Every structure is written in C-alpha cells, then in structure tokens.
C-alpha cells in the first residue's frame, strides 16, 4: 500500500523536473506588455520565497498567462532541506 505522504525531497525533485522540462518549451513576454503589474509579481515572488524559507512548502513553480501569452514563468526549489534555501532552476 502506498503512503499518502510525499517527502520534501520528492516534491522538490518533481517540481524541478517539471520546471526544467517546461522551461525548454515556454516563451515569455514582457509582463508589462500584457498588463501585468511588476510590483505585484515581485511581491508574489517574495511571498513564495517566504513560504519556502519558513518550511511551509519545499518549492514552487509560478506561471502566469494573460491574453494567450506567458508573462512570467519562474521556479524555485529547495537546495538544502535544513536551511530551506530557494534557488532558481
């Protein structure tokens, strides 16, 4: 029987793998050109980094589309599960 618990390293690996595969095929545009607010995007990145740093989540992938275009595609994962440092993939 499989456990319902997923470990942080497994989730980190999965996020990194998905992000790396997707990054090769996703083209982004200037977020401002599709009406995204760079200040809000910066705040969102900071909030995700804070969640990772506080051990709430082991990593994150952020993809924000608008008007059929991708304004931002970013990912971060845990490089050190004890320190929970976020690094870009």
SULQUI-V551208 format. One record per run of one state. SS is the DSSP state (a for helix, b for strand, c for the rest). FROM is the first residue (numbers start at 1). TO is the last residue. Records with the same first field share a line. If there is no record, write none. Layout:
# SULQUI-V551208
SS=FROM-TO + FROM-TO
This chain:
# SULQUI-V551208
c=1-7 + 24-27 + 29-30 + 35-37 + 54-58 + 67-68 + 79-85 + 89-89
a=8-23 + 31-34 + 38-53
b=28-28 + 59-66 + 69-78 + 86-88
